[in-house]
């Protein structure tokens, strides 16, 4: 199975967390975890880099 490349987002960039199926704004990376904030505001969540896509999926 091919491994997804590890993305390198910049603060403020919209990303997609494939683990939670949520789209959020990249805030920072601390201790190897990416901190994402919901687009409309709210509580940040963390994820690992291998679960993040730089471009959210389209429907």
C-alpha distance matrix in Angstrom:
0.0 3.8 6.4 9.5 12.6 15.3 18.1 21.7 23.9 27.6 30.0 30.9 27.7 26.2 22.6 20.4 19.2 16.2 16.9 20.5 20.3 23.2 24.3 26.4 28.2 26.9 29.7 28.8 26.5 28.2 26.9 23.3 23.4 23.7 26.8 26.8 29.8 30.1 31.3 34.7 35.2 34.9 33.4 30.5 27.3 24.8 21.1 18.6 17.6 13.8 14.8 17.1 17.0 20.1 20.9 21.4 20.2 23.1 24.4
3.8 0.0 3.8 6.5 9.1 12.3 14.9 18.5 20.8 24.6 27.2 28.1 24.9 23.7 20.3 18.6 17.8 15.3 16.6 20.2 19.7 22.2 22.7 24.6 25.9 24.5 27.4 26.4 24.3 26.3 25.3 21.5 21.8 21.8 25.0 25.0 28.1 28.6 29.5 33.0 33.6 33.6 32.2 29.2 26.2 23.6 19.9 17.3 15.5 11.9 13.4 15.0 14.6 17.3 18.3 19.3 18.5 21.5 23.3
6.4 3.8 0.0 3.8 6.3 8.9 11.9 15.4 17.8 21.6 24.1 25.3 22.3 21.4 17.8 16.4 15.4 13.3 14.5 18.1 18.1 20.2 20.6 22.0 23.2 21.4 24.1 22.9 20.6 22.5 21.5 17.8 18.1 18.3 21.6 21.9 25.2 26.0 27.1 30.7 31.0 30.8 29.2 26.0 23.1 20.3 16.6 13.7 11.9 8.4 10.4 12.1 12.3 15.1 16.7 17.9 17.7 21.1 23.3
9.5 6.5 3.8 0.0 3.8 6.4 8.6 12.3 14.4 18.2 20.7 21.7 18.6 17.6 14.2 13.1 12.5 11.0 12.8 16.1 15.7 17.4 17.3 18.7 19.7 18.0 21.0 20.1 18.2 20.6 20.2 16.4 16.3 15.8 18.9 18.9 22.1 22.9 23.7 27.4 27.8 27.9 26.6 23.4 20.8 18.2 14.6 12.1 9.6 6.5 8.2 8.9 8.6 11.3 13.0 14.4 14.7 18.1 20.6
12.6 9.1 6.3 3.8 0.0 3.8 6.1 9.4 12.2 15.8 18.7 20.2 17.1 17.0 14.0 13.8 13.8 13.2 15.1 18.2 17.8 18.8 18.1 18.8 19.1 17.0 19.6 18.4 16.6 19.1 18.9 15.1 15.6 15.0 18.3 18.6 21.9 23.2 23.8 27.6 27.8 28.1 26.8 23.4 21.1 18.4 15.1 12.3 9.0 7.1 9.7 9.3 8.9 10.4 12.9 15.1 16.1 19.4 22.4
15.3 12.3 8.9 6.4 3.8 0.0 3.8 6.7 9.6 13.1 15.8 17.6 15.0 15.3 12.4 12.8 12.4 12.7 14.3 17.0 17.2 17.6 16.8 16.8 16.7 14.1 16.4 14.9 12.8 15.4 15.3 11.6 12.2 11.5 15.0 15.7 19.2 21.0 21.9 25.6 25.4 25.5 24.0 20.5 18.3 15.4 12.4 9.5 5.9 5.5 8.4 7.7 8.4 9.6 12.8 14.9 16.7 20.2 23.3
18.1 14.9 11.9 8.6 6.1 3.8 0.0 3.8 6.1 9.7 12.6 14.2 11.5 12.0 9.5 10.8 11.4 12.6 14.7 16.8 16.5 16.2 14.6 14.4 13.8 11.3 13.9 13.0 11.8 15.0 15.9 12.5 12.5 10.7 13.6 13.8 17.0 18.7 19.1 22.9 22.8 23.5 22.4 18.9 17.4 14.9 12.5 10.5 6.8 7.6 9.2 6.9 6.7 6.5 10.0 12.6 14.9 18.2 21.6
21.7 18.5 15.4 12.3 9.4 6.7 3.8 0.0 3.8 6.7 9.9 12.1 10.0 11.7 10.3 12.6 13.5 15.4 17.3 18.9 18.8 17.8 15.7 14.6 13.0 10.1 12.0 10.8 10.1 13.5 14.9 12.0 12.3 10.2 12.8 13.4 16.5 18.6 18.9 22.5 22.1 23.0 22.0 18.4 17.5 15.2 13.5 11.9 8.4 10.5 12.1 9.3 9.4 7.9 11.6 14.3 17.2 20.3 23.8
23.9 20.8 17.8 14.4 12.2 9.6 6.1 3.8 0.0 3.8 6.7 8.4 6.3 8.3 7.7 10.8 12.2 14.8 16.8 17.7 17.3 15.7 13.1 11.5 9.5 6.8 9.1 8.9 9.5 13.3 15.5 13.1 12.4 9.4 11.0 10.8 13.4 15.5 15.4 19.0 18.7 19.9 19.3 15.9 15.6 14.0 13.0 12.5 9.6 12.1 12.5 9.1 9.0 6.7 10.0 12.4 15.8 18.6 22.1
27.6 24.6 21.6 18.2 15.8 13.1 9.7 6.7 3.8 0.0 3.8 6.3 5.6 9.0 9.8 13.4 15.0 18.0 19.8 20.2 19.9 17.7 14.8 12.4 9.5 6.9 7.9 8.1 9.9 13.5 16.3 14.7 14.0 10.9 11.5 11.4 13.3 15.7 15.2 18.6 18.0 19.5 19.1 16.0 16.5 15.4 15.2 15.2 12.7 15.6 15.9 12.5 12.5 9.7 12.5 14.7 18.4 20.7 24.2
30.0 27.2 24.1 20.7 18.7 15.8 12.6 9.9 6.7 3.8 0.0 3.8 5.6 8.8 10.3 13.8 15.2 18.6 20.1 19.8 19.8 17.0 14.2 11.1 7.6 5.3 5.0 6.3 9.4 12.7 16.0 15.1 13.8 10.5 9.8 9.5 10.8 13.4 13.1 16.0 14.9 16.4 16.2 13.4 14.6 14.2 14.9 15.7 14.1 17.3 17.0 13.8 14.3 11.8 14.2 15.6 19.4 21.6 24.9
30.9 28.1 25.3 21.7 20.2 17.6 14.2 12.1 8.4 6.3 3.8 0.0 3.8 6.6 9.2 12.8 14.8 18.3 20.0 19.2 18.6 15.5 12.3 9.2 5.5 5.5 6.2 9.1 12.3 15.6 18.9 17.9 16.0 12.3 11.0 9.4 9.5 11.3 10.1 12.9 12.5 14.6 15.3 13.0 14.7 15.1 15.9 17.3 15.8 18.7 17.7 14.3 14.2 11.5 13.0 13.9 17.7 19.4 22.5
27.7 24.9 22.3 18.6 17.1 15.0 11.5 10.0 6.3 5.6 5.6 3.8 0.0 3.8 6.3 10.1 12.6 15.7 18.0 17.6 16.6 13.9 10.5 8.3 5.6 5.5 8.1 10.4 12.8 16.4 19.4 17.6 15.8 12.0 11.6 9.7 10.5 11.7 10.4 13.9 14.1 16.3 16.8 14.3 15.1 15.0 15.0 16.0 14.0 16.4 15.3 11.7 10.9 7.9 9.3 10.6 14.4 16.3 19.6
26.2 23.7 21.4 17.6 17.0 15.3 12.0 11.7 8.3 9.0 8.8 6.6 3.8 0.0 3.8 7.1 10.1 13.1 15.6 14.8 13.3 10.6 7.0 5.7 4.6 6.3 9.7 12.3 14.4 17.9 20.5 18.5 16.1 12.4 11.9 9.0 9.5 9.6 8.2 11.9 12.9 14.9 15.7 13.5 13.9 14.3 14.1 15.5 13.9 15.6 13.8 10.3 9.2 6.9 7.2 7.4 11.2 13.0 16.1
22.6 20.3 17.8 14.2 14.0 12.4 9.5 10.3 7.7 9.8 10.3 9.2 6.3 3.8 0.0 3.8 6.7 9.5 12.1 11.9 10.6 8.6 5.7 5.6 6.1 6.5 10.3 12.2 13.3 16.7 18.8 16.3 13.9 10.5 10.8 8.3 9.9 10.2 10.0 13.8 14.5 15.8 15.8 13.2 12.6 12.3 11.3 12.3 10.7 12.1 10.1 6.5 5.8 4.7 5.8 5.8 9.4 12.2 15.3
20.4 18.6 16.4 13.1 13.8 12.8 10.8 12.6 10.8 13.4 13.8 12.8 10.1 7.1 3.8 0.0 3.8 6.0 8.9 8.7 7.0 5.9 4.3 6.3 8.6 9.3 12.9 14.5 15.1 18.0 19.6 17.0 14.3 11.4 11.9 9.3 11.0 10.5 11.0 14.5 15.4 16.1 15.9 13.6 12.2 12.0 10.4 11.6 10.7 11.0 8.1 5.6 5.1 6.4 6.6 4.8 7.4 10.7 13.3
19.2 17.8 15.4 12.5 13.8 12.4 11.4 13.5 12.2 15.0 15.2 14.8 12.6 10.1 6.7 3.8 0.0 3.8 5.5 5.7 5.5 5.4 6.1 7.6 10.2 10.2 13.3 14.2 14.1 16.5 17.6 14.9 12.1 9.9 10.6 8.8 11.0 10.9 12.6 15.8 16.1 15.8 14.9 12.4 10.0 9.4 7.3 8.8 8.9 9.1 5.6 4.7 6.6 9.1 10.0 8.4 10.1 13.6 15.7
16.2 15.3 13.3 11.0 13.2 12.7 12.6 15.4 14.8 18.0 18.6 18.3 15.7 13.1 9.5 6.0 3.8 0.0 3.8 5.6 4.9 7.1 8.7 11.1 13.8 13.9 17.0 17.7 17.1 19.3 19.8 16.9 14.4 12.9 14.1 12.5 14.7 14.2 15.7 18.7 19.4 19.0 18.1 15.8 13.1 12.2 9.4 10.1 10.2 8.9 5.2 6.1 7.2 10.6 11.0 9.2 9.5 13.1 14.7
16.9 16.6 14.5 12.8 15.1 14.3 14.7 17.3 16.8 19.8 20.1 20.0 18.0 15.6 12.1 8.9 5.5 3.8 0.0 3.8 5.8 8.0 10.6 12.4 15.3 15.1 17.6 18.0 16.9 18.5 18.6 16.0 13.3 12.6 13.7 12.7 14.9 14.7 17.0 19.6 19.7 18.6 17.1 14.9 11.7 10.6 7.9 9.0 10.5 9.4 5.8 8.1 10.4 13.7 14.5 12.7 13.1 16.5 17.7
20.5 20.2 18.1 16.1 18.2 17.0 16.8 18.9 17.7 20.2 19.8 19.2 17.6 14.8 11.9 8.7 5.7 5.6 3.8 0.0 3.8 5.3 8.7 10.6 14.0 14.6 16.9 18.0 17.6 19.2 19.8 17.7 14.4 13.2 13.2 11.5 12.8 12.0 14.4 16.6 16.8 15.6 14.3 12.9 10.0 10.2 8.8 11.2 12.9 12.5 8.8 10.0 12.0 14.7 15.0 12.5 13.0 16.0 16.8
20.3 19.7 18.1 15.7 17.8 17.2 16.5 18.8 17.3 19.9 19.8 18.6 16.6 13.3 10.6 7.0 5.5 4.9 5.8 3.8 0.0 3.8 6.9 9.9 13.5 14.7 17.6 19.2 19.2 21.3 22.3 19.9 16.8 14.9 14.9 12.5 13.4 11.9 13.4 15.8 16.8 16.4 16.0 14.6 12.4 12.9 11.4 13.4 14.1 13.5 9.7 9.9 10.6 13.1 12.6 9.6 9.5 12.2 13.0
23.2 22.2 20.2 17.4 18.8 17.6 16.2 17.8 15.7 17.7 17.0 15.5 13.9 10.6 8.6 5.9 5.4 7.1 8.0 5.3 3.8 0.0 3.8 6.5 10.2 11.9 14.7 16.7 17.5 19.7 21.3 19.2 15.8 13.4 12.6 9.6 9.9 8.1 9.6 12.1 13.1 12.9 12.9 11.7 10.2 11.4 10.8 13.4 14.1 14.4 10.8 9.9 10.7 12.3 11.9 8.8 10.1 12.5 13.7
24.3 22.7 20.6 17.3 18.1 16.8 14.6 15.7 13.1 14.8 14.2 12.3 10.5 7.0 5.7 4.3 6.1 8.7 10.6 8.7 6.9 3.8 0.0 3.8 7.2 9.5 12.6 15.1 16.4 19.1 21.2 19.1 15.9 12.8 11.9 8.5 8.6 6.9 7.2 10.4 11.7 12.6 13.1 11.6 11.0 12.1 11.7 14.1 13.9 14.8 11.6 9.4 9.4 9.8 9.3 6.6 9.0 11.2 13.2
26.4 24.6 22.0 18.7 18.8 16.8 14.4 14.6 11.5 12.4 11.1 9.2 8.3 5.7 5.6 6.3 7.6 11.1 12.4 10.6 9.9 6.5 3.8 0.0 3.8 6.4 9.1 11.9 13.8 16.5 19.0 17.4 14.2 10.8 9.2 5.5 5.2 4.6 5.3 8.9 9.2 10.2 10.7 8.8 9.1 10.5 11.0 13.6 13.4 15.2 12.6 10.0 10.6 10.3 10.7 9.1 12.2 14.4 16.6
28.2 25.9 23.2 19.7 19.1 16.7 13.8 13.0 9.5 9.5 7.6 5.5 5.6 4.6 6.1 8.6 10.2 13.8 15.3 14.0 13.5 10.2 7.2 3.8 0.0 3.8 6.2 9.5 12.1 15.1 18.1 16.8 14.0 10.2 8.4 5.3 5.1 6.3 6.1 9.6 9.3 10.9 11.4 9.2 10.3 11.3 12.2 14.4 13.7 16.2 14.2 11.2 11.7 10.3 11.3 10.8 14.4 16.5 19.1
26.9 24.5 21.4 18.0 17.0 14.1 11.3 10.1 6.8 6.9 5.3 5.5 5.5 6.3 6.5 9.3 10.2 13.9 15.1 14.6 14.7 11.9 9.5 6.4 3.8 0.0 3.8 6.2 8.5 11.8 14.8 13.4 11.0 7.2 6.2 4.7 6.6 9.2 9.8 13.1 12.1 13.1 12.6 9.5 10.0 9.8 10.5 12.0 11.0 14.0 12.9 9.9 11.0 9.6 11.8 12.2 15.9 18.5 21.4
29.7 27.4 24.1 21.0 19.6 16.4 13.9 12.0 9.1 7.9 5.0 6.2 8.1 9.7 10.3 12.9 13.3 17.0 17.6 16.9 17.6 14.7 12.6 9.1 6.2 3.8 0.0 3.8 7.3 9.9 13.4 13.0 10.8 7.5 5.5 5.6 6.9 10.4 11.4 13.9 12.0 12.6 11.7 8.6 10.0 10.0 11.7 13.3 12.9 16.3 15.5 13.0 14.5 13.2 15.6 16.0 19.6 22.1 25.0
28.8 26.4 22.9 20.1 18.4 14.9 13.0 10.8 8.9 8.1 6.3 9.1 10.4 12.3 12.2 14.5 14.2 17.7 18.0 18.0 19.2 16.7 15.1 11.9 9.5 6.2 3.8 0.0 3.8 6.5 10.0 9.8 8.4 5.9 5.4 7.6 10.0 13.6 15.0 17.6 15.5 15.5 13.9 10.5 11.0 9.7 11.0 11.8 11.3 15.1 15.1 13.0 15.1 14.1 17.1 18.0 21.5 24.4 27.3
26.5 24.3 20.6 18.2 16.6 12.8 11.8 10.1 9.5 9.9 9.4 12.3 12.8 14.4 13.3 15.1 14.1 17.1 16.9 17.6 19.2 17.5 16.4 13.8 12.1 8.5 7.3 3.8 0.0 3.8 6.7 6.1 5.4 4.4 6.0 9.2 12.3 15.8 17.6 20.4 18.4 17.9 15.8 12.1 11.5 9.0 9.5 9.4 9.0 12.8 13.5 12.2 14.8 14.5 17.9 18.9 22.1 25.3 28.3
28.2 26.3 22.5 20.6 19.1 15.4 15.0 13.5 13.3 13.5 12.7 15.6 16.4 17.9 16.7 18.0 16.5 19.3 18.5 19.2 21.3 19.7 19.1 16.5 15.1 11.8 9.9 6.5 3.8 0.0 3.8 5.4 5.5 6.7 7.6 11.4 14.2 17.8 20.1 22.5 20.0 19.0 16.2 12.8 12.1 9.5 10.6 10.5 11.2 14.7 15.6 15.0 18.0 18.1 21.4 22.2 25.3 28.6 31.3
26.9 25.3 21.5 20.2 18.9 15.3 15.9 14.9 15.5 16.3 16.0 18.9 19.4 20.5 18.8 19.6 17.6 19.8 18.6 19.8 22.3 21.3 21.2 19.0 18.1 14.8 13.4 10.0 6.7 3.8 0.0 3.8 5.5 8.4 10.3 14.0 17.1 20.5 23.0 25.5 23.1 21.7 18.7 15.3 13.8 10.6 11.0 10.0 11.2 14.2 15.6 15.8 19.1 19.7 23.2 24.0 26.7 30.2 32.9
23.3 21.5 17.8 16.4 15.1 11.6 12.5 12.0 13.1 14.7 15.1 17.9 17.6 18.5 16.3 17.0 14.9 16.9 16.0 17.7 19.9 19.2 19.1 17.4 16.8 13.4 13.0 9.8 6.1 5.4 3.8 0.0 3.8 6.7 9.7 12.9 16.5 19.6 21.9 24.8 22.9 21.8 19.0 15.4 13.4 9.8 9.0 7.0 7.6 10.6 12.3 12.6 15.8 16.7 20.2 21.1 23.7 27.3 30.1
23.4 21.8 18.1 16.3 15.6 12.2 12.5 12.3 12.4 14.0 13.8 16.0 15.8 16.1 13.9 14.3 12.1 14.4 13.3 14.4 16.8 15.8 15.9 14.2 14.0 11.0 10.8 8.4 5.4 5.5 5.5 3.8 0.0 3.8 6.4 9.6 13.1 16.1 18.6 21.4 19.5 18.2 15.4 11.8 9.6 6.0 5.6 5.1 6.8 10.0 10.5 10.7 14.2 15.3 18.5 18.8 21.4 25.0 27.5
23.7 21.8 18.3 15.8 15.0 11.5 10.7 10.2 9.4 10.9 10.5 12.3 12.0 12.4 10.5 11.4 9.9 12.9 12.6 13.2 14.9 13.4 12.8 10.8 10.2 7.2 7.5 5.9 4.4 6.7 8.4 6.7 3.8 0.0 3.8 6.4 10.1 13.0 15.2 18.2 16.6 15.9 13.6 9.8 8.2 5.4 5.3 6.0 6.4 10.0 9.7 8.7 11.8 12.3 15.4 15.8 18.7 22.1 24.8
26.8 25.0 21.6 18.9 18.3 15.0 13.6 12.8 11.0 11.5 9.8 11.0 11.6 11.9 10.8 11.9 10.6 14.1 13.7 13.2 14.9 12.6 11.9 9.2 8.4 6.2 5.5 5.4 6.0 7.6 10.3 9.7 6.4 3.8 0.0 3.8 6.9 10.3 12.8 15.3 13.2 12.3 10.1 6.3 5.7 4.6 6.8 9.0 9.9 13.3 12.2 10.9 13.6 13.8 16.4 16.2 19.3 22.3 24.8
26.8 25.0 21.9 18.9 18.6 15.7 13.8 13.4 10.8 11.4 9.5 9.4 9.7 9.0 8.3 9.3 8.8 12.5 12.7 11.5 12.5 9.6 8.5 5.5 5.3 4.7 5.6 7.6 9.2 11.4 14.0 12.9 9.6 6.4 3.8 0.0 3.8 6.8 9.1 11.9 10.3 10.0 8.7 5.3 5.4 6.1 7.8 10.6 11.1 13.9 12.0 10.1 12.2 12.2 14.1 13.3 16.5 19.2 21.6
29.8 28.1 25.2 22.1 21.9 19.2 17.0 16.5 13.4 13.3 10.8 9.5 10.5 9.5 9.9 11.0 11.0 14.7 14.9 12.8 13.4 9.9 8.6 5.2 5.1 6.6 6.9 10.0 12.3 14.2 17.1 16.5 13.1 10.1 6.9 3.8 0.0 3.8 6.4 8.4 6.5 6.5 6.3 4.3 6.5 8.8 11.1 14.2 14.9 17.5 15.2 13.2 14.8 14.4 15.5 14.2 17.3 19.5 21.5
30.1 28.6 26.0 22.9 23.2 21.0 18.7 18.6 15.5 15.7 13.4 11.3 11.7 9.6 10.2 10.5 10.9 14.2 14.7 12.0 11.9 8.1 6.9 4.6 6.3 9.2 10.4 13.6 15.8 17.8 20.5 19.6 16.1 13.0 10.3 6.8 3.8 0.0 3.8 5.6 5.1 5.8 7.1 6.8 8.4 11.2 13.0 16.2 16.9 18.9 16.0 14.1 15.1 14.9 15.1 13.0 15.7 17.4 18.9
31.3 29.5 27.1 23.7 23.8 21.9 19.1 18.9 15.4 15.2 13.1 10.1 10.4 8.2 10.0 11.0 12.6 15.7 17.0 14.4 13.4 9.6 7.2 5.3 6.1 9.8 11.4 15.0 17.6 20.1 23.0 21.9 18.6 15.2 12.8 9.1 6.4 3.8 0.0 3.8 5.5 8.1 10.4 10.2 12.0 14.4 15.8 18.7 18.6 20.6 17.8 15.3 15.4 14.4 14.0 12.1 14.8 15.8 17.5
34.7 33.0 30.7 27.4 27.6 25.6 22.9 22.5 19.0 18.6 16.0 12.9 13.9 11.9 13.8 14.5 15.8 18.7 19.6 16.6 15.8 12.1 10.4 8.9 9.6 13.1 13.9 17.6 20.4 22.5 25.5 24.8 21.4 18.2 15.3 11.9 8.4 5.6 3.8 0.0 3.8 6.8 10.1 11.3 13.7 16.7 18.5 21.7 22.1 24.0 21.1 18.9 19.1 18.2 17.6 15.5 17.8 18.4 19.5
35.2 33.6 31.0 27.8 27.8 25.4 22.8 22.1 18.7 18.0 14.9 12.5 14.1 12.9 14.5 15.4 16.1 19.4 19.7 16.8 16.8 13.1 11.7 9.2 9.3 12.1 12.0 15.5 18.4 20.0 23.1 22.9 19.5 16.6 13.2 10.3 6.5 5.1 5.5 3.8 0.0 3.8 7.1 8.6 11.6 14.8 17.2 20.6 21.3 23.6 21.0 18.9 19.9 19.1 19.2 17.4 20.1 21.2 22.5
34.9 33.6 30.8 27.9 28.1 25.5 23.5 23.0 19.9 19.5 16.4 14.6 16.3 14.9 15.8 16.1 15.8 19.0 18.6 15.6 16.4 12.9 12.6 10.2 10.9 13.1 12.6 15.5 17.9 19.0 21.7 21.8 18.2 15.9 12.3 10.0 6.5 5.8 8.1 6.8 3.8 0.0 3.8 6.5 9.5 13.0 15.9 19.5 20.8 23.2 20.5 19.0 20.6 20.4 20.9 18.8 21.4 22.8 24.0
33.4 32.2 29.2 26.6 26.8 24.0 22.4 22.0 19.3 19.1 16.2 15.3 16.8 15.7 15.8 15.9 14.9 18.1 17.1 14.3 16.0 12.9 13.1 10.7 11.4 12.6 11.7 13.9 15.8 16.2 18.7 19.0 15.4 13.6 10.1 8.7 6.3 7.1 10.4 10.1 7.1 3.8 0.0 3.8 6.6 10.2 13.4 17.0 18.9 21.3 18.8 17.9 20.0 20.3 21.3 19.5 22.0 24.0 25.4
30.5 29.2 26.0 23.4 23.4 20.5 18.9 18.4 15.9 16.0 13.4 13.0 14.3 13.5 13.2 13.6 12.4 15.8 14.9 12.9 14.6 11.7 11.6 8.8 9.2 9.5 8.6 10.5 12.1 12.8 15.3 15.4 11.8 9.8 6.3 5.3 4.3 6.8 10.2 11.3 8.6 6.5 3.8 0.0 3.8 6.9 10.1 13.6 15.3 17.9 15.8 14.7 17.1 17.4 18.9 17.5 20.4 22.8 24.5
27.3 26.2 23.1 20.8 21.1 18.3 17.4 17.5 15.6 16.5 14.6 14.7 15.1 13.9 12.6 12.2 10.0 13.1 11.7 10.0 12.4 10.2 11.0 9.1 10.3 10.0 10.0 11.0 11.5 12.1 13.8 13.4 9.6 8.2 5.7 5.4 6.5 8.4 12.0 13.7 11.6 9.5 6.6 3.8 0.0 3.8 6.9 10.5 12.8 15.1 12.8 12.5 15.4 16.4 18.1 16.7 19.1 22.0 23.7
24.8 23.6 20.3 18.2 18.4 15.4 14.9 15.2 14.0 15.4 14.2 15.1 15.0 14.3 12.3 12.0 9.4 12.2 10.6 10.2 12.9 11.4 12.1 10.5 11.3 9.8 10.0 9.7 9.0 9.5 10.6 9.8 6.0 5.4 4.6 6.1 8.8 11.2 14.4 16.7 14.8 13.0 10.2 6.9 3.8 0.0 3.8 7.1 9.6 12.1 10.5 10.6 14.0 15.3 17.6 16.7 19.2 22.4 24.5
21.1 19.9 16.6 14.6 15.1 12.4 12.5 13.5 13.0 15.2 14.9 15.9 15.0 14.1 11.3 10.4 7.3 9.4 7.9 8.8 11.4 10.8 11.7 11.0 12.2 10.5 11.7 11.0 9.5 10.6 11.0 9.0 5.6 5.3 6.8 7.8 11.1 13.0 15.8 18.5 17.2 15.9 13.4 10.1 6.9 3.8 0.0 3.8 6.6 8.5 6.9 7.7 11.4 13.4 15.8 15.2 17.3 20.8 22.9
18.6 17.3 13.7 12.1 12.3 9.5 10.5 11.9 12.5 15.2 15.7 17.3 16.0 15.5 12.3 11.6 8.8 10.1 9.0 11.2 13.4 13.4 14.1 13.6 14.4 12.0 13.3 11.8 9.4 10.5 10.0 7.0 5.1 6.0 9.0 10.6 14.2 16.2 18.7 21.7 20.6 19.5 17.0 13.6 10.5 7.1 3.8 0.0 3.8 5.6 5.8 7.2 11.0 13.1 16.0 16.1 18.1 21.8 24.1
17.6 15.5 11.9 9.6 9.0 5.9 6.8 8.4 9.6 12.7 14.1 15.8 14.0 13.9 10.7 10.7 8.9 10.2 10.5 12.9 14.1 14.1 13.9 13.4 13.7 11.0 12.9 11.3 9.0 11.2 11.2 7.6 6.8 6.4 9.9 11.1 14.9 16.9 18.6 22.1 21.3 20.8 18.9 15.3 12.8 9.6 6.6 3.8 0.0 3.8 5.4 5.4 8.6 10.4 13.6 14.5 16.7 20.4 23.1
13.8 11.9 8.4 6.5 7.1 5.5 7.6 10.5 12.1 15.6 17.3 18.7 16.4 15.6 12.1 11.0 9.1 8.9 9.4 12.5 13.5 14.4 14.8 15.2 16.2 14.0 16.3 15.1 12.8 14.7 14.2 10.6 10.0 10.0 13.3 13.9 17.5 18.9 20.6 24.0 23.6 23.2 21.3 17.9 15.1 12.1 8.5 5.6 3.8 0.0 3.8 5.6 8.2 11.0 13.6 14.4 15.7 19.5 22.1
14.8 13.4 10.4 8.2 9.7 8.4 9.2 12.1 12.5 15.9 17.0 17.7 15.3 13.8 10.1 8.1 5.6 5.2 5.8 8.8 9.7 10.8 11.6 12.6 14.2 12.9 15.5 15.1 13.5 15.6 15.6 12.3 10.5 9.7 12.2 12.0 15.2 16.0 17.8 21.1 21.0 20.5 18.8 15.8 12.8 10.5 6.9 5.8 5.4 3.8 0.0 3.8 6.8 10.1 12.1 11.9 13.1 16.9 19.1
17.1 15.0 12.1 8.9 9.3 7.7 6.9 9.3 9.1 12.5 13.8 14.3 11.7 10.3 6.5 5.6 4.7 6.1 8.1 10.0 9.9 9.9 9.4 10.0 11.2 9.9 13.0 13.0 12.2 15.0 15.8 12.6 10.7 8.7 10.9 10.1 13.2 14.1 15.3 18.9 18.9 19.0 17.9 14.7 12.5 10.6 7.7 7.2 5.4 5.6 3.8 0.0 3.8 6.5 8.9 9.2 11.2 15.0 17.7
17.0 14.6 12.3 8.6 8.9 8.4 6.7 9.4 9.0 12.5 14.3 14.2 10.9 9.2 5.8 5.1 6.6 7.2 10.4 12.0 10.6 10.7 9.4 10.6 11.7 11.0 14.5 15.1 14.8 18.0 19.1 15.8 14.2 11.8 13.6 12.2 14.8 15.1 15.4 19.1 19.9 20.6 20.0 17.1 15.4 14.0 11.4 11.0 8.6 8.2 6.8 3.8 0.0 3.8 5.5 6.6 8.6 12.1 15.3
20.1 17.3 15.1 11.3 10.4 9.6 6.5 7.9 6.7 9.7 11.8 11.5 7.9 6.9 4.7 6.4 9.1 10.6 13.7 14.7 13.1 12.3 9.8 10.3 10.3 9.6 13.2 14.1 14.5 18.1 19.7 16.7 15.3 12.3 13.8 12.2 14.4 14.9 14.4 18.2 19.1 20.4 20.3 17.4 16.4 15.3 13.4 13.1 10.4 11.0 10.1 6.5 3.8 0.0 3.8 6.5 9.4 12.4 15.9
20.9 18.3 16.7 13.0 12.9 12.8 10.0 11.6 10.0 12.5 14.2 13.0 9.3 7.2 5.8 6.6 10.0 11.0 14.5 15.0 12.6 11.9 9.3 10.7 11.3 11.8 15.6 17.1 17.9 21.4 23.2 20.2 18.5 15.4 16.4 14.1 15.5 15.1 14.0 17.6 19.2 20.9 21.3 18.9 18.1 17.6 15.8 16.0 13.6 13.6 12.1 8.9 5.5 3.8 0.0 3.8 6.4 8.8 12.5
21.4 19.3 17.9 14.4 15.1 14.9 12.6 14.3 12.4 14.7 15.6 13.9 10.6 7.4 5.8 4.8 8.4 9.2 12.7 12.5 9.6 8.8 6.6 9.1 10.8 12.2 16.0 18.0 18.9 22.2 24.0 21.1 18.8 15.8 16.2 13.3 14.2 13.0 12.1 15.5 17.4 18.8 19.5 17.5 16.7 16.7 15.2 16.1 14.5 14.4 11.9 9.2 6.6 6.5 3.8 0.0 3.8 6.5 9.7
20.2 18.5 17.7 14.7 16.1 16.7 14.9 17.2 15.8 18.4 19.4 17.7 14.4 11.2 9.4 7.4 10.1 9.5 13.1 13.0 9.5 10.1 9.0 12.2 14.4 15.9 19.6 21.5 22.1 25.3 26.7 23.7 21.4 18.7 19.3 16.5 17.3 15.7 14.8 17.8 20.1 21.4 22.0 20.4 19.1 19.2 17.3 18.1 16.7 15.7 13.1 11.2 8.6 9.4 6.4 3.8 0.0 3.8 6.7
23.1 21.5 21.1 18.1 19.4 20.2 18.2 20.3 18.6 20.7 21.6 19.4 16.3 13.0 12.2 10.7 13.6 13.1 16.5 16.0 12.2 12.5 11.2 14.4 16.5 18.5 22.1 24.4 25.3 28.6 30.2 27.3 25.0 22.1 22.3 19.2 19.5 17.4 15.8 18.4 21.2 22.8 24.0 22.8 22.0 22.4 20.8 21.8 20.4 19.5 16.9 15.0 12.1 12.4 8.8 6.5 3.8 0.0 3.8
24.4 23.3 23.3 20.6 22.4 23.3 21.6 23.8 22.1 24.2 24.9 22.5 19.6 16.1 15.3 13.3 15.7 14.7 17.7 16.8 13.0 13.7 13.2 16.6 19.1 21.4 25.0 27.3 28.3 31.3 32.9 30.1 27.5 24.8 24.8 21.6 21.5 18.9 17.5 19.5 22.5 24.0 25.4 24.5 23.7 24.5 22.9 24.1 23.1 22.1 19.1 17.7 15.3 15.9 12.5 9.7 6.7 3.8 0.0
